[in-house]
Amino acid sequence: MNNLTPNTPTSDITIIGSGMTGMAAALFAVNRGISTTLIGRHSAMNFASGLMDLMGIHPAGREWDDPWKAINRIRKDLPDHPLAKVDNRDIETAIEELLAFLKDQALPYHRAARKNVNVVTSVGTVKKTYTVPETMWNGVAALEKKSPALIVDLDGMKLFSARQIASSLKQRWPGLRARTIVFPGTETLEELHPEHVARALDLSANRVKLADRIKPFIKDAACIGFPALLGMYRSLEAVKELEQLLERPVFEIPTPPVSVPGIRLQETFVSGLGKNPLFRTLSTMVTHVETNSGFAITAGKSNAPATIRSKAVLLATGRFLGKGLTASRQGIRESLMDLPVEQPETREEWHRDDLFSPQGHPVNKAGIKTDESFRPLGRPSDKPVKNLYVAGSILAGSDWMRMKCGSGVAIATAFAAVKAIEKANK
Ligand SMILES: Cc1cc2nc3c(=O)[nH]c(=O)nc-3n(C[C@H](O)[C@H](O)[C@H](O)COP(=O)(O)OP(=O)(O)OC[C@H]3O[C@@H](n4cnc5c(N)ncnc54)[C@H](O)[C@@H]3O)c2cc1C
């Protein structure tokens, strides 16, 4: 199946999947002097809002201002939740290490001291999260103070309506006004793509033109909110220049996919990690993993596969969207290595009758069950596989979307798994 030769590249760890979990794990590994190969198509992060949740909701309907207290409660109530297996100090270290890296790469994030903050969403709801891109922070402060604000959207941009945001938040933030602006140079376009606007706003001349179109509508607004597309590679600079031109604080509001802050995160990880000589990445899919005194990992197209040897493997292939899990009439399978998946006994039990049940649906907790070190638990007949670890949203026990713990699970379990791999291979 593989084409191993004496020249086959070798890594200490191969991480399969390049979403938040895979990227974070690669960072933690190279920071500890571990040679790392990351294999995956850089796609999943494009969908994510760019916010990093830690723990927001548990049990159903109970929102937490203090995510650390929420995690302590999870430890008591849901010992199989992935965050329950990671020490709070390790979670904190992991988040700090990741945020320090992003800051060094000119993508700073901001958070309140150990507290969740409230962020306005693209549909005008308010969501709790733990850490937000610096470019969104003025919006957190403005919502808290309820300062009079202008929300701008762009003609032709789908799924982001300033008017809907202002109207949905009328009670909570009465001083909000909305205005649609035609982005300079797009007068004849019917549809506007956020990535194109973001790249255009990397240029100062386009910021000046945009500000000129907004100025007549500012009136009493103490700050101005935009969809999150203020620059692709120079977002901080774009926000700062718009603040000077408009003479008040500016902030970004997360958008639905495709999300510019998600693309910024992904590209920042790839370029920042790429500077480390211990890091190597293959932008392709793994098709086969052979376990025999270490691992031989086959990736790429069948007519030109690449093979990598590795001492350890960290599976971070995500759930159904990223195809880490596959659903069929027979049940849910782990797609690459056929690891056992913890899941409801029958398909009828996947979903509750009430689609909007605050308790969520059992299928969202299905996934790979592991021990405390994030090694997958095999079937009774399986031989244990040495040095195989699993992290991130593919793990059983966390309904991350409902509990608002997506990035928290990704970052914390990536850290814990890398720590366990380091310990096991000393
Ligand atoms: C629309 C959306 C909005 C989100 N918003 C938030 C938010 O506001 N706050 C928050 O904290 N989190 C949010 N998240 C969650 C977050 O971005 C991550 O999904 C989550 O942290 C889990 O990441 P993951 O890396 O475990 O899985 P994924 O992000 O799914 O990444 C898994 C990767 O593995 C790859 N893969 C699968 N099989 C293979 C294979 N055989 N070979 C190579 N690669 C493979 C997939 O292609 C994918 O790129 C959001 C996610 C989505 C989709």
The ligand as an SDF file (V2000), in Angstrom:
LIG
                    3D

 53 58  0  0  0  0  0  0  0  0999 V2000
  -19.5540   27.7470   10.3510 C   0  0  0  0  0  0  0  0  0  0  0  0
  -18.6590   27.5670   11.5350 C   0  0  0  0  0  0  0  0  0  0  0  0
  -18.6230   28.5720   12.4890 C   0  0  0  0  0  0  0  0  0  0  0  0
  -17.8070   28.4240   13.6090 C   0  0  0  0  0  0  0  0  0  0  0  0
  -17.7960   29.4070   14.5370 N   0  0  0  0  0  0  0  0  0  0  0  0
  -17.0620   29.2470   15.6540 C   0  0  0  0  0  0  0  0  0  0  0  0
  -17.0570   30.2330   16.6750 C   0  0  0  0  0  0  0  0  0  0  0  0
  -17.7370   31.2570   16.5800 O   0  0  0  0  0  0  0  0  0  0  0  0
  -16.2900   30.0080   17.7670 N   0  0  0  0  0  0  0  0  0  0  0  0
  -15.5380   28.8750   17.9320 C   0  0  0  0  0  0  0  0  0  0  0  0
  -14.8580   28.7310   18.9260 O   0  0  0  0  0  0  0  0  0  0  0  0
  -15.5380   27.9190   16.9660 N   0  0  0  0  0  0  0  0  0  0  0  0
  -16.2700   28.0810   15.8570 C   0  0  0  0  0  0  0  0  0  0  0  0
  -16.2640   27.1100   14.8870 N   0  0  0  0  0  0  0  0  0  0  0  0
  -15.5710   25.8440   15.1830 C   0  0  0  0  0  0  0  0  0  0  0  0
  -14.1250   25.8050   14.8150 C   0  0  0  0  0  0  0  0  0  0  0  0
  -13.7730   26.5400   13.7320 O   0  0  0  0  0  0  0  0  0  0  0  0
  -13.6810   24.3680   14.5160 C   0  0  0  0  0  0  0  0  0  0  0  0
  -14.6010   23.7350   13.7220 O   0  0  0  0  0  0  0  0  0  0  0  0
  -13.5810   23.6080   15.7220 C   0  0  0  0  0  0  0  0  0  0  0  0
  -12.7350   24.3350   16.5240 O   0  0  0  0  0  0  0  0  0  0  0  0
  -13.1170   22.1670   15.4210 C   0  0  0  0  0  0  0  0  0  0  0  0
  -11.9940   22.1370   14.6230 O   0  0  0  0  0  0  0  0  0  0  0  0
  -11.3080   20.7920   14.1390 P   0  0  0  0  0  0  0  0  0  0  0  0
   -9.9690   21.1920   13.6630 O   0  0  0  0  0  0  0  0  0  0  0  0
  -11.3930   19.7580   15.1920 O   0  0  0  0  0  0  0  0  0  0  0  0
  -12.2050   20.2660   12.9330 O   0  0  0  0  0  0  0  0  0  0  0  0
  -12.4020   20.8980   11.5040 P   0  0  0  0  0  0  0  0  0  0  0  0
  -12.4180   22.3660   11.6070 O   0  0  0  0  0  0  0  0  0  0  0  0
  -13.5620   20.2110   10.8900 O   0  0  0  0  0  0  0  0  0  0  0  0
  -11.0750   20.4910   10.7020 O   0  0  0  0  0  0  0  0  0  0  0  0
  -10.7930   19.1620   10.3260 C   0  0  0  0  0  0  0  0  0  0  0  0
   -9.9470   19.1660    9.0570 C   0  0  0  0  0  0  0  0  0  0  0  0
   -9.5050   17.8520    8.7960 O   0  0  0  0  0  0  0  0  0  0  0  0
   -9.5570   17.6370    7.4170 C   0  0  0  0  0  0  0  0  0  0  0  0
   -9.5700   16.2050    7.0870 N   0  0  0  0  0  0  0  0  0  0  0  0
  -10.5890   15.3040    7.2280 C   0  0  0  0  0  0  0  0  0  0  0  0
  -10.1950   14.0960    6.7880 N   0  0  0  0  0  0  0  0  0  0  0  0
   -8.9100   14.2290    6.3600 C   0  0  0  0  0  0  0  0  0  0  0  0
   -7.9680   13.3420    5.7640 C   0  0  0  0  0  0  0  0  0  0  0  0
   -8.2460   12.0470    5.5250 N   0  0  0  0  0  0  0  0  0  0  0  0
   -6.7480   13.8260    5.4300 N   0  0  0  0  0  0  0  0  0  0  0  0
   -6.4200   15.1160    5.6540 C   0  0  0  0  0  0  0  0  0  0  0  0
   -7.2890   16.0070    6.2040 N   0  0  0  0  0  0  0  0  0  0  0  0
   -8.5230   15.5690    6.5550 C   0  0  0  0  0  0  0  0  0  0  0  0
  -10.7990   18.3660    6.9730 C   0  0  0  0  0  0  0  0  0  0  0  0
  -10.7790   18.6320    5.5800 O   0  0  0  0  0  0  0  0  0  0  0  0
  -10.7120   19.6210    7.8200 C   0  0  0  0  0  0  0  0  0  0  0  0
   -9.9680   20.6130    7.1390 O   0  0  0  0  0  0  0  0  0  0  0  0
  -17.0310   27.2570   13.7620 C   0  0  0  0  0  0  0  0  0  0  0  0
  -17.0570   26.2560   12.7850 C   0  0  0  0  0  0  0  0  0  0  0  0
  -17.8660   26.3980   11.6820 C   0  0  0  0  0  0  0  0  0  0  0  0
  -17.8950   25.2980   10.6820 C   0  0  0  0  0  0  0  0  0  0  0  0
  1  2  1  0
  2  3  1  0
  2 52  2  0
  3  4  2  0
  4  5  1  0
  4 50  1  0
  5  6  2  0
  6  7  1  0
  6 13  1  0
  7  8  2  0
  7  9  1  0
  9 10  1  0
 10 11  2  0
 10 12  1  0
 12 13  2  0
 13 14  1  0
 14 15  1  0
 14 50  1  0
 15 16  1  0
 16 17  1  0
 16 18  1  0
 18 19  1  0
 18 20  1  0
 20 21  1  0
 20 22  1  0
 22 23  1  0
 23 24  1  0
 24 25  2  0
 24 26  1  0
 24 27  1  0
 27 28  1  0
 28 29  2  0
 28 30  1  0
 28 31  1  0
 31 32  1  0
 32 33  1  0
 33 34  1  0
 33 48  1  0
 34 35  1  0
 35 36  1  0
 35 46  1  0
 36 37  1  0
 36 45  1  0
 37 38  2  0
 38 39  1  0
 39 40  1  0
 39 45  2  0
 40 41  1  0
 40 42  2  0
 42 43  1  0
 43 44  2  0
 44 45  1  0
 46 47  1  0
 46 48  1  0
 48 49  1  0
 50 51  2  0
 51 52  1  0
 52 53  1  0
M  END
$$$$
